[in-house]
Amino acid sequence: MEGLGLILPSETPSISEASFIESQTWKHDSRRINKRRGSFRDRLYESLPFSDEERPNGETWSKVDFGKISLVVKTKPSVKRPSFKEAVDAFEAYLGFILEQYEREEVSRGRVITVETEPYITIPTLINKIEYEKEKIKTGTEGVSQSVDVHDPEKTLEDEVDFLPFDPDRDYSPLTEYNAWFYAISEIFLKEGNRRDGEFKKLLKAQSIEQVGGKVARIAHARYPYSMSGWLNQLEYRETPEYGKIFAALHREPPEKLTRRSSIGDLQLGNILAFRDPILEELLAKGVVTEASIEEYRTDYHPIRRAERGFLRLRGVIQRFERYNKELRSSTIEQNPELTSLRPRPS
């Protein structure tokens, strides 16, 4: 339908009623565009002879022509790996399972022993479990990864797109010349729209944090009343565990050449203390560990040696894990602007 389409947010956003409305409109419009693009892209991938089960031998380019433009699909074998979060969660569940088994007297006495009524677990058992979870991340599941590039040799597509023709009732999934053109032009449109909306969101977050006193401890609300509408921007302080650092704190071999910037995992240090390894003196001399950190370590873990194996206090391992889970985190402030009131226009 002629004239039916979507427009970009303003080039120079400000904290104004118009910018709030444009941002919310863009949130809705970009979702609609991405949904149509996704349906077309899925149909394009389905037209090619590749899948997670049918992998190419190497990186492959498949060119599909649509009038004056072409879409080139790059397909390459890939490994879909679980996240560090899944691995850390699995290790945490394992520790809880071992403690529960011990308390039920169902755990193997080879890997868990009792010392002064406390359960102790072998260091190799813990290292093997972490290595197992890390290996799953390395190996993963075989599949394919695909991406689409637009080729426009005759430069028929505009470099800048302020208006995108869009029919909400149209099916954009069939592999037609028009739908391919829409896929290509909407990519340009989305990139610019996301950039402009991002500028507004950046400006809004900074102004909202300033409005609530410059700091967000948990949840705070910045309010923006205007003549025709009222808006609320909810700010939420969030922390995310840095899962890779949690594993590294527990399990990291020291480098062959130690420096003051070197580090060592708790499990490796446990073996050194349990077996009274002379390398401890070098670790102290280089500042990799300190007398105070070793004292704290002994209090938590109680490293001991039994039958040529190193053991750590199981509850100490769990407590240290929980501590790292709380301390090794990255933080961010999320925002969620929303309309809270709408006033009718005066007659």
C-alpha positions as CSV (number, residue, x, y, z in Angstrom):
1,M,0.0,0.0,0.0
2,E,1.5,3.3,-1.1
3,G,2.6,5.5,1.8
4,L,2.4,2.6,4.3
5,G,5.7,2.3,6.1
6,L,8.0,3.0,9.1
7,I,10.2,6.0,9.8
8,L,13.4,6.4,11.8
9,P,13.7,8.1,15.2
10,S,15.1,11.6,15.2
11,E,18.7,12.2,14.3
12,T,19.4,14.3,17.3
13,P,17.4,12.9,20.3
14,S,16.8,14.9,23.5
15,I,15.0,14.2,26.8
16,S,11.6,15.2,25.5
17,E,8.1,13.8,25.1
18,A,8.7,13.3,21.4
19,S,11.8,11.3,22.0
20,F,10.1,9.0,24.5
21,I,7.3,8.3,22.0
22,E,9.8,7.7,19.1
23,S,11.9,5.3,21.3
24,Q,8.8,3.2,22.2
25,T,7.6,3.3,18.6
26,W,11.1,2.1,17.5
27,K,11.0,-0.7,20.0
28,H,7.8,-2.0,18.5
29,D,8.7,-1.4,14.9
30,S,12.2,-3.0,15.1
31,R,10.6,-6.2,16.6
32,R,8.2,-6.4,13.7
33,I,11.0,-5.9,11.1
34,N,13.2,-8.5,12.7
35,K,10.4,-11.0,12.8
36,R,9.8,-10.6,9.1
37,R,13.5,-10.7,8.3
38,G,13.9,-13.9,10.4
39,S,11.1,-15.7,8.5
40,F,12.8,-14.8,5.2
41,R,16.2,-15.8,6.4
42,D,15.0,-19.2,7.7
43,R,13.4,-19.9,4.3
44,L,16.6,-19.0,2.6
45,Y,18.6,-21.3,4.8
46,E,16.1,-24.1,4.2
47,S,16.6,-23.8,0.5
48,L,20.2,-24.8,0.8
49,P,21.5,-28.4,1.3
50,F,23.1,-27.7,4.7
51,S,22.0,-28.3,8.3
52,D,23.5,-29.3,11.6
53,E,23.3,-32.9,10.3
54,E,24.5,-32.1,6.8
55,R,27.7,-30.1,7.3
56,P,29.9,-28.9,4.5
57,N,33.6,-29.9,4.5
58,G,34.7,-26.4,4.9
59,E,33.5,-22.8,4.6
60,T,31.0,-22.6,1.7
61,W,29.4,-19.6,-0.1
62,S,26.0,-20.0,-1.7
63,K,24.9,-17.2,-4.0
64,V,21.2,-16.7,-4.6
65,D,20.2,-14.1,-7.2
66,F,17.1,-11.9,-6.8
67,G,17.0,-9.5,-9.7
68,K,19.8,-6.9,-9.4
69,I,20.9,-8.0,-6.0
70,S,22.2,-11.3,-4.6
71,L,22.2,-12.8,-1.2
72,V,25.3,-14.8,-0.4
73,V,24.9,-17.3,2.4
74,K,28.2,-18.3,4.2
75,T,27.9,-21.7,5.8
76,K,30.7,-23.2,7.8
77,P,31.1,-26.2,10.2
78,S,30.9,-25.0,13.8
79,V,30.9,-26.3,17.3
80,K,28.0,-25.2,19.5
81,R,29.4,-25.1,22.9
82,P,27.7,-24.8,26.3
83,S,28.4,-21.6,28.2
84,F,30.8,-21.2,31.2
85,K,27.6,-20.6,33.2
86,E,26.4,-24.1,32.5
87,A,29.7,-25.5,33.5
88,V,29.9,-23.6,36.7
89,D,26.3,-24.5,37.6
90,A,27.1,-28.2,37.0
91,F,30.2,-28.0,39.3
92,E,28.1,-26.3,42.0
93,A,25.4,-29.0,41.7
94,Y,28.2,-31.7,41.9
95,L,29.5,-30.3,45.2
96,G,26.0,-30.2,46.7
97,F,25.4,-33.8,45.5
98,I,28.7,-35.1,47.0
99,L,27.8,-33.5,50.4
100,E,24.3,-34.9,50.3
101,Q,25.7,-38.4,49.5
102,Y,28.2,-38.1,52.3
103,E,25.5,-37.1,54.8
104,R,23.5,-40.2,53.7
105,E,26.6,-42.3,53.9
106,E,26.3,-43.2,50.2
107,V,29.5,-41.7,48.9
108,S,32.6,-43.6,47.9
109,R,35.1,-43.6,50.8
110,G,37.9,-43.5,48.2
111,R,37.2,-39.9,47.2
112,V,35.6,-38.6,50.4
113,I,37.0,-39.3,53.9
114,T,36.1,-38.2,57.4
115,V,38.5,-36.2,59.5
116,E,37.3,-35.1,62.9
117,T,33.6,-35.4,61.8
118,E,34.2,-33.3,58.7
119,P,34.0,-34.6,55.1
120,Y,37.2,-34.2,53.0
121,I,37.3,-34.7,49.2
122,T,40.3,-35.6,47.1
123,I,41.8,-32.7,45.1
124,P,42.1,-34.9,42.0
125,T,38.4,-35.6,42.1
126,L,37.7,-31.8,42.1
127,I,40.2,-31.2,39.3
128,N,38.8,-34.0,37.2
129,K,35.3,-32.6,37.5
130,I,36.3,-29.1,36.5
131,E,38.3,-30.5,33.6
132,Y,35.4,-32.6,32.5
133,E,33.0,-29.5,32.5
134,K,35.7,-27.4,30.7
135,E,36.2,-30.2,28.1
136,K,32.5,-30.1,27.3
137,I,32.9,-26.4,26.6
138,K,35.8,-27.1,24.3
139,T,34.2,-30.0,22.4
140,G,30.6,-28.9,22.3
141,T,28.2,-30.3,19.6
142,E,28.9,-30.2,15.9
143,G,26.6,-28.1,13.7
144,V,26.8,-25.3,11.2
145,S,26.8,-21.5,11.5
146,Q,25.3,-19.4,8.7
147,S,25.2,-15.7,7.8
148,V,23.9,-13.6,5.0
149,D,25.7,-10.9,3.0
150,V,24.1,-8.6,0.5
151,H,25.8,-8.1,-2.9
152,D,24.6,-5.1,-4.8
153,P,27.0,-4.7,-7.7
154,E,24.9,-2.0,-9.5
155,K,24.5,0.0,-6.3
156,T,20.7,-0.1,-6.5
157,L,20.3,0.1,-2.7
158,E,20.4,3.4,-0.9
159,D,23.2,4.1,1.6
160,E,20.7,5.8,3.9
161,V,17.1,4.8,4.4
162,D,14.8,7.1,6.3
163,F,11.5,5.4,5.3
164,L,10.9,1.7,5.1
165,P,7.8,0.5,3.1
166,F,6.1,-2.0,5.4
167,D,2.8,-3.9,5.2
168,P,2.0,-5.7,8.4
169,D,-0.3,-8.1,6.6
170,R,2.3,-9.2,4.0
171,D,4.1,-12.5,4.2
172,Y,7.8,-11.7,3.9
173,S,9.0,-15.3,4.0
174,P,8.7,-16.4,0.4
175,L,12.0,-16.2,-1.6
176,T,10.8,-13.5,-4.0
177,E,12.7,-10.5,-5.5
178,Y,10.7,-8.0,-3.4
179,N,11.2,-9.9,-0.2
180,A,14.9,-10.1,-0.9
181,W,15.0,-6.4,-1.5
182,F,13.1,-5.8,1.8
183,Y,15.6,-8.0,3.6
184,A,18.5,-6.0,2.2
185,I,17.1,-2.5,2.7
186,S,15.7,-3.2,6.2
187,E,19.2,-4.2,7.3
188,I,20.4,-0.6,6.5
189,F,17.2,0.8,8.1
190,L,17.6,-1.2,11.3
191,K,21.3,-0.3,11.7
192,E,20.6,3.4,11.6
193,G,17.5,3.2,13.7
194,N,19.3,1.2,16.4
195,R,22.1,3.7,16.4
196,R,19.8,6.7,16.9
197,D,17.7,4.9,19.5
198,G,20.9,3.9,21.3
199,E,21.9,7.6,21.5
200,F,18.6,8.4,23.2
201,K,18.9,5.5,25.6
202,K,22.4,6.5,26.5
203,L,21.3,10.1,27.1
204,L,18.2,8.9,29.1
205,K,20.2,6.6,31.4
206,A,22.8,9.3,32.3
207,Q,20.0,11.9,33.0
208,S,17.9,9.3,35.0
209,I,20.9,8.3,37.2
210,E,21.5,12.0,37.8
211,Q,17.9,12.5,38.7
212,V,17.9,9.7,41.3
213,G,21.0,11.0,43.0
214,G,23.8,9.6,40.9
215,K,23.7,6.1,42.3
216,V,21.4,3.1,41.9
217,A,21.7,0.6,44.8
218,R,19.0,-1.7,43.7
219,I,15.9,-0.3,41.9
220,A,15.2,3.4,41.3
221,H,12.6,5.3,39.3
222,A,13.1,8.5,37.3
223,R,9.9,10.3,36.3
224,Y,9.2,12.4,33.3
225,P,5.8,14.2,33.3
226,Y,4.8,16.0,30.1
227,S,1.8,17.9,28.9
228,M,0.2,14.9,27.0
229,S,1.9,11.9,28.7
230,G,3.8,10.7,31.7
231,W,6.9,8.4,31.6
232,L,8.8,6.4,34.1
233,N,12.3,5.0,33.6
234,Q,13.0,2.1,36.0
235,L,16.7,1.7,36.8
236,E,17.9,-1.6,38.1
237,Y,21.3,-2.5,39.4
238,R,22.3,-6.0,38.3
239,E,25.3,-8.2,38.9
240,T,26.4,-11.1,36.8
241,P,28.9,-13.7,38.0
242,E,32.0,-13.9,35.8
243,Y,32.0,-17.6,35.4
244,G,35.3,-18.0,33.7
245,K,37.0,-16.2,36.5
246,I,35.3,-18.4,39.1
247,F,36.8,-21.5,37.5
248,A,40.2,-19.9,37.2
249,A,40.1,-19.0,40.9
250,L,39.6,-22.6,41.7
251,H,41.6,-24.4,39.0
252,R,44.7,-22.7,37.4
253,E,48.1,-24.2,37.0
254,P,50.9,-21.6,37.8
255,P,53.1,-20.7,34.8
256,E,56.6,-22.2,34.6
257,K,58.1,-18.8,35.0
258,L,56.6,-17.0,38.0
259,T,56.2,-13.3,38.2
260,R,54.4,-11.0,40.6
261,R,51.5,-11.0,38.2
262,S,51.2,-14.8,38.2
263,S,48.2,-16.5,39.8
264,I,47.5,-20.0,41.0
265,G,44.2,-21.9,41.5
266,D,43.0,-22.9,44.9
267,L,43.2,-26.6,44.0
268,Q,46.8,-26.4,42.8
269,L,47.7,-24.5,46.0
270,G,46.0,-27.2,48.0
271,N,48.3,-29.8,46.5
272,I,51.3,-27.7,47.3
273,L,50.3,-27.2,50.9
274,A,49.2,-30.8,51.4
275,F,52.5,-32.2,50.1
276,R,54.7,-29.4,51.5
277,D,56.0,-28.7,48.0
278,P,59.1,-26.5,48.0
279,I,57.6,-24.3,45.3
280,L,55.7,-22.6,48.0
281,E,58.8,-20.6,49.0
282,E,59.0,-19.3,45.4
283,L,55.3,-18.4,45.4
284,L,55.8,-16.4,48.5
285,A,59.0,-14.7,47.2
286,K,57.3,-13.6,44.0
287,G,54.2,-12.4,45.8
288,V,51.9,-14.8,44.1
289,V,50.6,-15.7,47.6
290,T,51.2,-14.1,50.9
291,E,51.4,-15.5,54.5
292,A,48.1,-14.0,55.2
293,S,46.4,-15.5,52.1
294,I,47.9,-18.9,53.0
295,E,46.6,-18.6,56.6
296,E,43.1,-17.8,55.3
297,Y,43.4,-20.7,52.8
298,R,44.2,-23.2,55.6
299,T,41.3,-21.9,57.7
300,D,38.9,-22.5,54.8
301,Y,40.2,-25.6,53.2
302,H,42.3,-27.4,55.8
303,P,44.5,-29.1,53.2
304,I,45.8,-32.5,54.3
305,R,47.6,-35.5,52.8
306,R,46.4,-39.1,53.1
307,A,47.8,-42.1,51.2
308,E,49.7,-40.0,48.6
309,R,46.6,-37.9,47.8
310,G,45.7,-34.4,48.8
311,F,42.4,-33.7,50.4
312,L,40.4,-30.5,51.1
313,R,37.5,-29.9,53.5
314,L,34.4,-30.3,51.4
315,R,32.4,-27.6,53.1
316,G,35.4,-25.3,52.7
317,V,35.3,-25.9,49.0
318,I,31.6,-25.1,48.9
319,Q,32.1,-21.9,51.0
320,R,34.9,-20.7,48.8
321,F,32.9,-21.4,45.7
322,E,30.0,-19.4,47.1
323,R,32.3,-16.6,48.0
324,Y,33.8,-16.4,44.5
325,N,30.3,-16.5,43.1
326,K,29.5,-13.4,45.0
327,E,32.8,-11.5,44.6
328,L,33.7,-12.2,41.0
329,R,30.9,-10.3,39.3
330,S,30.4,-7.6,36.7
331,S,27.8,-5.0,37.3
332,T,25.5,-2.9,35.1
333,I,22.5,-0.7,35.3
334,E,19.6,-1.7,33.2
335,Q,16.8,0.7,32.3
336,N,13.2,0.2,31.2
337,P,11.3,3.3,30.2
338,E,7.6,2.9,30.0
339,L,4.4,5.0,29.5
340,T,2.6,5.5,32.8
341,S,-0.2,8.0,31.8
342,L,-1.8,9.5,28.8
343,R,-3.8,12.7,28.8
344,P,-6.4,13.4,26.2
345,R,-5.8,16.3,24.0
346,P,-7.8,19.4,24.9
347,S,-10.9,19.9,22.7
